[in-house]
Structure formats: structure tokens, C-alpha cells
Amino acid sequence: MSEVVGAFAVLVAVAVLGYLAGVGGALRPQDELVLSRLAFLIATPALLFTTVATADLKSIFSPVFVTNVAGVLSVQAVFLAVAGPIWRRGRSELVIGALSTSYVNAGNLGIPVCIYVLGDGALIAPILLSQLLVMAPIAFLLLDRDTSGGTSAWKVLARPLRNPLTVATLLGLVIALTGVRLPVMLTRPIELVAAAAVPVALIAYGLSLSGARQAEENGHGRDVALAVVLKCLAQPAVAYLVGRFALGLDGELLFAATLLAALPTAQNIYVFAVHYGTAKPLARRAVLITTLVSIPVMTTISGLLG
């Protein structure tokens, strides 16, 4: 257990370094965008490709993914049942709210957690793919119809295929399935770039917290509270219960299922809200608060199950 908590402490320490760099002025608020783009567009795709290409496919499509799906569907159903018929939220607000309860930060935080805490970076691959290839397109389709009167379904479905994380993961899957061995002269540069993904993503993550500001309520206070409770407490609880009692998991797999379900809301959700001009306070505050709350929650899970 001490090794797991220690590994998690390393991640927190690097994120704190980014936070202190922002507070102390060593890095500017605008540097977060540069670091995030470097991690998102270059380093993390390289890491995903090398991780998935060399992974055991059984570890990629493990029962952990089943627990993730169960957790996602459960918390989304609760949010929709409360915010829809009871609070009378509009469709676009319901979409952003449902995503805030379930769309996890699989890139900036999920990959480092899988590598340094769980010891298997491939565990995040199916979660990342399901979010990029299923959840995001469905959300875009609903939001496009609600805010712009509709758009081509093909354009919506094709968007994830322009995402470097999706492309890199799918290419890695092709290599893993076919068993092709790439030349060392090709893999070495990719591995070198991939090594930058975790520290750069964590520093950007910490830097984002240093410049976080409290957003206006704008009538979404209870939506945010519900989203935070569902994301940080209910989703990992569902993952644990499904894994423990429905799938009979224990040990490392049960730990992985619970820990990954406790990841905070992805910053992508705020990007979606800004792009479609809907529920921005809800998305912004959900991302911020779940990020802050997830750190002690994930540390506790590591101590209890790791």
C-alpha cells in the first residue's frame, strides 16, 4: 500500500510544482495553453501509441472498462432524472451536466495515474476511446441540434477521428492486433517524445489550478453540487460495487476500477460548453471543484485498496 500511495504522491508533487510555478510567476497563465497543447497534440499521442502498441490486449479490454461503463450510465441517469423533470433544465444544460458527472480527465491525469500508480498505462485506453468515439459524438450531435439547428451526422461522427489521441490509440491497437514490429529507428524518437507526456501534463494541470477563479453561480449552484457528488463519490462507489459483487474482482483490478472512476471531470467539458455557448458556469465550476476534491478522494482510495 505504501508504494501505491508513494506513487500517487509523486504525481501530486509534480502537479504542485506546476501550481507553485504559476503562483510564483515562473510560468504565466497563458503558458498553460502551450503546455497543454504540447501534451495533447504531441507527447500524449506518442505515449498512447507506444503503450497500446506493446500492451497485452487482455489488459486493454479488461473488466475495469465494464465497471467504468456501469458508473458512467448510473451517474448520468441520476443527474438527468433530477435536473430534467425536477429542475426543468434545457437539453443542452442536461448534456453538459451529464458529461460533468461522468466524462473523466483521462488524458492529463488518467494516463499518469495508470502508469505510475497502477503500473499499466493501457488500462485507460478503452475509457479514453469510449469517451472520444461514443460519448463526445453523441454529445456533439445533441448540442448541435439544440444550439445550431442541427448539422451533418457524418461531420459529428468524424470529429473524433481528427483527434490525435484517438488516432494514436487506434494505430496502437492495429500494431497490437497485427503483431507488427516497428524498426528501432522509428520507435526510439516516439518513446523519447512520449517520456515528456506525464510531467508536462501534470505541470499544466497544476498551473491551471493556480489561475482558477470562482465562476458566477448563474442559477447552476445545485447542478454543480449534484455533479460533484456524483462524479467524486457516486461513480467510484458504483465502480467498486459492480466490480466487487457483480464481477467478483479483487486486488489490483478492483483498485484500478475504483481509482479510475474517481478521476475528476475533464477540462474538455468546459471547452464544449464554451463552444456551444451553454451552461458555462456549470462546466467550469464542475471541472474546478471535482479536480480539487478528487485528490483527497483518490489518495484515500489508494490507501484503502492499494
Secondary structure as UniProt FT lines:
FT   HELIX           2..24
FT   TURN            29..30
FT   HELIX           31..38
FT   HELIX           39..43
FT   HELIX           44..53
FT   HELIX           57..60
FT   HELIX           63..83
FT   TURN            84..87
FT   HELIX           91..100
FT   TURN            101..102
FT   HELIX           106..110
FT   HELIX           111..112
FT   HELIX           113..118
FT   HELIX           121..124
FT   HELIX           125..130
FT   HELIX           131..135
FT   HELIX           136..147
FT   HELIX           153..158
FT   HELIX           159..162
FT   HELIX           164..178
FT   HELIX           184..194
FT   TURN            195..196
FT   HELIX           197..210
FT   TURN            218..219
FT   HELIX           221..229
FT   HELIX           230..234
FT   HELIX           235..241
FT   HELIX           242..246
FT   HELIX           251..261
FT   HELIX           268..276
FT   HELIX           280..305
//
